[in-house]
Amino acid sequence: MKTLTFLARSGPYGSSKAKALLDMVLSAAVFEQKIQYIFLDDGVYQLLAGQDPALLAAKNVSAALPALELYGVDQVYLDLDSLQARGLSTDQLLIPASTCSAGDISKMIAESDMVFSL
């Protein structure tokens, strides 16, 4: 089984990157790949609970995140420095994510068979 690492670096709105990466994660999960889903930089905003993009005329990207567990995606990580730099805390997250450091992320990337970043 290959290890696929997905790096969510983009905010949830303003572009289709967050939705595209989530679709890739769910598609890979259907084929029972080992998936590491890592949220960093502005990607940490994707994990915030209580999002309401109605004023932006956009779909709520975070609404699909609770389905990750149903797809067998249980390795969800969050860059702690990115979270703290944006004044956010883990109490504000929609789904549980393991916090990690930049060094941890580098190691996960190095040990991955494929890496996707959006």
SEBA-189648 format. One record per residue: residue in one letter; x, y, z of N, C-alpha, C in turn. Coordinates in nm, 4 decimals. Example, Ala and Ser with C-alpha at 12.3 -4.5 7.8 and 13.67 -1.06 7.14 Angstrom:
REM residues 2
  aa      n_xx      n_yy      n_zz     ca_xx     ca_yy     ca_zz      c_xx      c_yy      c_zz
   a    1.3190   -0.5690    0.7800    1.2300   -0.4500    0.7800    1.3200   -0.3300    0.7800
   s    1.2850   -0.2250    0.7080    1.3670   -0.1060    0.7140    1.2900    0.0030    0.7870
END
This chain:
REM residues 118
  aa      n_xx      n_yy      n_zz     ca_xx     ca_yy     ca_zz      c_xx      c_yy      c_zz
   m    0.0837   -0.1173    0.0000    0.0000    0.0000    0.0000    0.0887    0.1243    0.0000
   k    0.0584    0.2162   -0.0879    0.1365    0.3393   -0.0971    0.0863    0.4423    0.0037
   t    0.1782    0.5260    0.0471    0.1429    0.6366    0.1348    0.1304    0.7621    0.0497
   l    0.0118    0.8210    0.0522   -0.0149    0.9440   -0.0206   -0.0317    1.0567    0.0802
   t    0.0425    1.1633    0.0612    0.0350    1.2780    0.1502   -0.0273    1.3948    0.0752
   f   -0.1265    1.4541    0.1361   -0.1978    1.5674    0.0776   -0.1751    1.6886    0.1666
   l   -0.1203    1.7961    0.1090   -0.0904    1.9174    0.1828   -0.1933    2.0241    0.1484
   a   -0.2788    2.0553    0.2426   -0.3810    2.1582    0.2246   -0.3225    2.2915    0.2698
   r   -0.2847    2.3739    0.1744   -0.2190    2.5012    0.2042   -0.3078    2.6227    0.1788
   s   -0.4193    2.6034    0.1108   -0.5050    2.7151    0.0691   -0.6241    2.7316    0.1613
   g   -0.6696    2.8536    0.1735   -0.7902    2.8808    0.2497   -0.9095    2.8128    0.1835
   p   -1.0180    2.7995    0.2573   -1.1322    2.7249    0.2054   -1.2088    2.7955    0.0936
   y   -1.1922    2.9272    0.0805   -1.2693    3.0014   -0.0188   -1.1775    3.0952   -0.0964
   g   -1.2256    3.1418   -0.2085   -1.1464    3.2319   -0.2919   -1.0846    3.1621   -0.4112
   s   -1.0785    3.0310   -0.4046   -1.0321    2.9494   -0.5175   -1.0908    2.8100   -0.4994
   s   -1.0706    2.7270   -0.5981   -1.1238    2.5896   -0.5913   -1.0212    2.4904   -0.5363
   k   -0.9075    2.5374   -0.4904   -0.7999    2.4486   -0.4468   -0.8394    2.3584   -0.3294
   a   -0.9044    2.4148   -0.2291   -0.9423    2.3350   -0.1111   -1.0379    2.2237   -0.1504
   k   -1.1372    2.2562   -0.2285   -1.2358    2.1564   -0.2734   -1.1698    2.0516   -0.3609
   a   -1.0811    2.0943   -0.4510   -1.0120    2.0003   -0.5400   -0.9268    1.9018   -0.4606
   l   -0.8555    1.9505   -0.3603   -0.7709    1.8613   -0.2804   -0.8560    1.7646   -0.1986
   l   -0.9638    1.8132   -0.1410   -1.0532    1.7259   -0.0652   -1.1105    1.6169   -0.1559
   d   -1.1488    1.6520   -0.2773   -1.1984    1.5526   -0.3729   -1.0912    1.4482   -0.4044
   m   -0.9661    1.4924   -0.4160   -0.8562    1.3995   -0.4418   -0.8375    1.3037   -0.3240
   v   -0.8459    1.3572   -0.2028   -0.8306    1.2747   -0.0820   -0.9391    1.1680   -0.0776
   l   -1.0627    1.2089   -0.0983   -1.1736    1.1137   -0.0925   -1.1645    1.0101   -0.2036
   s   -1.1201    1.0519   -0.3212   -1.1036    0.9573   -0.4324   -0.9951    0.8554   -0.4023
   a   -0.8844    0.8993   -0.3471   -0.7755    0.8074   -0.3120   -0.8198    0.7118   -0.2016
   a   -0.8999    0.7610   -0.1095   -0.9459    0.6783    0.0021   -1.0337    0.5633   -0.0463
   v   -1.1082    0.5850   -0.1527   -1.1933    0.4795   -0.2075   -1.1080    0.3601   -0.2511
   f   -0.9844    0.3885   -0.2932   -0.8934    0.2828   -0.3378   -0.8042    0.2322   -0.2253
   e   -0.8437    0.2621   -0.1019   -0.7793    0.2108    0.0184   -0.6293    0.2376    0.0255
   q   -0.5920    0.3597   -0.0086   -0.4537    0.4019    0.0049   -0.4315    0.4561    0.1466
   k   -0.3077    0.4503    0.1927   -0.2741    0.5113    0.3218   -0.2611    0.6614    0.2958
   i   -0.3448    0.7380    0.3631   -0.3514    0.8816    0.3370   -0.3127    0.9607    0.4610
   q   -0.2293    1.0607    0.4368   -0.1943    1.1592    0.5391   -0.2451    1.2937    0.4861
   y   -0.3366    1.3549    0.5555   -0.3976    1.4813    0.5150   -0.3447    1.5870    0.6113
   i   -0.2640    1.6780    0.5604   -0.1958    1.7755    0.6449   -0.2429    1.9163    0.6106
   f   -0.2869    1.9887    0.7113   -0.3332    2.1259    0.6935   -0.2260    2.2206    0.7460
   l   -0.1807    2.3117    0.6608   -0.0799    2.4070    0.7008   -0.1008    2.5388    0.6281
   d   -0.0276    2.6398    0.6678   -0.0431    2.7742    0.6133   -0.1906    2.8147    0.6237
   d   -0.2468    2.8780    0.5213   -0.3873    2.9188    0.5270   -0.4828    2.7996    0.5196
   g   -0.4316    2.6819    0.4921   -0.5133    2.5612    0.4896   -0.5759    2.5301    0.6246
   v   -0.5184    2.5821    0.7328   -0.5756    2.5561    0.8650   -0.7164    2.6152    0.8767
   y   -0.7455    2.7191    0.7983   -0.8799    2.7778    0.8014   -0.9863    2.6791    0.7542
   q   -0.9482    2.5804    0.6754   -1.0438    2.4804    0.6279   -1.1029    2.4001    0.7432
   l   -1.0304    2.3884    0.8515   -1.0723    2.3062    0.9648   -1.1620    2.3782    1.0660
   l   -1.1816    2.5070    1.0479   -1.2590    2.5821    1.1461   -1.4063    2.5433    1.1448
   a   -1.4615    2.5251    1.2620   -1.6043    2.4957    1.2771   -1.6851    2.6231    1.2545
   g   -1.8108    2.6058    1.2176   -1.9018    2.7185    1.2077   -1.8871    2.8047    1.0841
   q   -1.8281    2.7520    0.9797   -1.8125    2.8315    0.8579   -1.9475    2.8502    0.7889
   d   -1.9703    2.9717    0.7389   -2.0929    3.0020    0.6651   -2.0567    3.0876    0.5444
   p   -2.0265    3.0232    0.4317   -1.9848    3.0971    0.3135   -2.1008    3.1499    0.2282
   a   -2.2203    3.1554    0.2834   -2.3376    3.1987    0.2067   -2.3179    3.3386    0.1476
   l   -2.2571    3.4281    0.2215   -2.2340    3.5634    0.1711   -2.1380    3.5658    0.0524
   l   -2.0580    3.4619    0.0407   -1.9629    3.4525   -0.0699   -2.0219    3.3779   -0.1893
   a   -2.1438    3.3303   -0.1731   -2.2089    3.2474   -0.2763   -2.1215    3.1260   -0.3081
   a   -2.0673    3.0660   -0.2028   -1.9798    2.9496   -0.2180   -2.0355    2.8337   -0.1360
   k   -1.9941    2.7136   -0.1752   -2.0325    2.5954   -0.0976   -1.9415    2.5835    0.0240
   n   -1.9939    2.5248    0.1289   -1.9185    2.5054    0.2520   -1.8268    2.3841    0.2367
   v   -1.7004    2.4104    0.2102   -1.6020    2.3041    0.1894   -1.5878    2.2175    0.3149
   s   -1.5944    2.2798    0.4308   -1.5731    2.2059    0.5550   -1.6857    2.1076    0.5862
   a   -1.7986    2.1223    0.5217   -1.9122    2.0333    0.5492   -1.8794    1.8870    0.5197
   a   -1.7875    1.8621    0.4283   -1.7510    1.7253    0.3911   -1.6417    1.6664    0.4807
   l   -1.5771    1.7486    0.5608   -1.4660    1.6979    0.6423   -1.5051    1.5871    0.7408
   p   -1.6221    1.5927    0.8042   -1.6581    1.4824    0.8940   -1.6682    1.3469    0.8220
   a   -1.6845    1.3469    0.6910   -1.6928    1.2215    0.6153   -1.5567    1.1540    0.6000
   l   -1.4499    1.2229    0.6300   -1.3166    1.1628    0.6158   -1.3070    1.0313    0.6920
   e   -1.3596    1.0303    0.8119   -1.3540    0.9093    0.8948   -1.4275    0.7935    0.8276
   l   -1.5395    0.8217    0.7648   -1.6158    0.7181    0.6949   -1.5376    0.6587    0.5786
   y   -1.4497    0.7379    0.5202   -1.3668    0.6939    0.4084   -1.2368    0.6282    0.4562
   g   -1.2190    0.6210    0.5856   -1.0979    0.5593    0.6392   -0.9792    0.6527    0.6474
   v   -1.0022    0.7811    0.6328   -0.8939    0.8800    0.6442   -0.8865    0.9207    0.7908
   d   -0.7933    0.8589    0.8618   -0.7823    0.8867    1.0041   -0.6503    0.9527    1.0416
   q   -0.5663    0.9782    0.9434   -0.4403    1.0469    0.9686   -0.4521    1.1906    0.9195
   v   -0.5126    1.2737    1.0029   -0.5323    1.4150    0.9732   -0.4413    1.4934    1.0670
   y   -0.3587    1.5799    1.0074   -0.2591    1.6536    1.0847   -0.2752    1.8030    1.0637
   l   -0.2247    1.8775    1.1587   -0.2354    2.0219    1.1586   -0.1018    2.0804    1.2019
   d   -0.0500    2.1722    1.1217    0.0747    2.2389    1.1566    0.0476    2.3379    1.2696
   l    0.1027    2.3110    1.3846    0.0769    2.3924    1.5031    0.1237    2.5366    1.4833
   d    0.2375    2.5567    1.4184    0.2873    2.6929    1.3953    0.1905    2.7722    1.3079
   s    0.1339    2.7090    1.2051    0.0383    2.7771    1.1176   -0.0863    2.8168    1.1956
   l   -0.1322    2.7279    1.2824   -0.2502    2.7555    1.3630   -0.2249    2.8738    1.4562
   q   -0.1142    2.8689    1.5271   -0.0822    2.9736    1.6234   -0.0544    3.1077    1.5554
   a    0.0086    3.1057    1.4385    0.0389    3.2291    1.3660   -0.0882    3.3027    1.3244
   r   -0.1993    3.2305    1.3147   -0.3270    3.2896    1.2747   -0.4175    3.3158    1.3954
   g   -0.3623    3.2988    1.5148   -0.4374    3.3276    1.6360   -0.5503    3.2297    1.6624
   l   -0.5350    3.1070    1.6135   -0.6390    3.0059    1.6274   -0.5966    2.8994    1.7287
   s   -0.6953    2.8216    1.7753   -0.6643    2.7124    1.8676   -0.7362    2.5858    1.8220
   t   -0.6943    2.4737    1.8748   -0.7549    2.3456    1.8386   -0.8997    2.3364    1.8859
   d   -0.9403    2.4184    1.9819   -1.0793    2.4198    2.0291   -1.1758    2.4668    1.9203
   q   -1.1262    2.5329    1.8194   -1.2098    2.5906    1.7139   -1.2276    2.4970    1.5942
   l   -1.1725    2.3768    1.6012   -1.1721    2.2874    1.4860   -1.2997    2.2051    1.4743
   l   -1.3404    2.1816    1.3517   -1.4584    2.1019    1.3214   -1.4351    1.9532    1.3442
   i   -1.3163    1.9065    1.3089   -1.2807    1.7652    1.3256   -1.1502    1.7564    1.4029
   p   -1.1242    1.6440    1.4676   -0.9967    1.6296    1.5386   -0.8805    1.6174    1.4404
   a   -0.7709    1.6799    1.4756   -0.6485    1.6710    1.3962   -0.5302    1.6673    1.4921
   s   -0.4341    1.5847    1.4607   -0.3137    1.5765    1.5438   -0.2226    1.6933    1.5084
   t   -0.1769    1.7640    1.6093   -0.0858    1.8754    1.5829    0.0549    1.8211    1.5597
   c    0.1274    1.8904    1.4737    0.2648    1.8491    1.4450    0.3493    1.9718    1.4119
   s    0.4786    1.9508    1.4070    0.5729    2.0584    1.3790    0.6157    2.0534    1.2323
   a    0.6847    2.1557    1.1892    0.7375    2.1588    1.0526    0.8326    2.0411    1.0304
   g    0.9074    2.0045    1.1320    0.9971    1.8893    1.1212    0.9220    1.7593    1.1009
   d    0.8112    1.7444    1.1729    0.7264    1.6256    1.1563    0.6719    1.6183    1.0140
   i    0.6277    1.7329    0.9625    0.5722    1.7374    0.8271    0.6796    1.7022    0.7248
   s    0.7982    1.7539    0.7428    0.9090    1.7219    0.6515    0.9367    1.5719    0.6491
   k    0.9329    1.5110    0.7659    0.9567    1.3670    0.7753    0.8459    1.2886    0.7049
   m    0.7194    1.3293    0.7256    0.6077    1.2609    0.6592    0.6190    1.2728    0.5071
   i    0.6581    1.3899    0.4603    0.6739    1.4101    0.3162    0.7848    1.3206    0.2626
   a    0.8967    1.3156    0.3340    1.0114    1.2346    0.2897    0.9768    1.0860    0.2832
   e    0.8884    1.0405    0.3708    0.8530    0.8988    0.3759    0.7334    0.8624    0.2866
   s    0.6782    0.9610    0.2167    0.5605    0.9384    0.1316    0.5997    0.8875   -0.0060
   d    0.5099    0.8107   -0.0654    0.5299    0.7671   -0.2033    0.4908    0.8764   -0.3018
   m    0.3884    0.9528   -0.2674    0.3418    1.0636   -0.3510    0.2958    1.1776   -0.2610
   v    0.3175    1.3006   -0.3081    0.2760    1.4187   -0.2333    0.1979    1.5106   -0.3268
   f    0.0820    1.5558   -0.2793   -0.0009    1.6480   -0.3533   -0.0183    1.7727   -0.2690
   s   -0.0024    1.8896   -0.3291   -0.0097    2.0151   -0.2538   -0.0936    2.1162   -0.3291
   l   -0.1945    2.1680   -0.2624   -0.2781    2.2749   -0.3186   -0.3091    2.3754   -0.2103
END
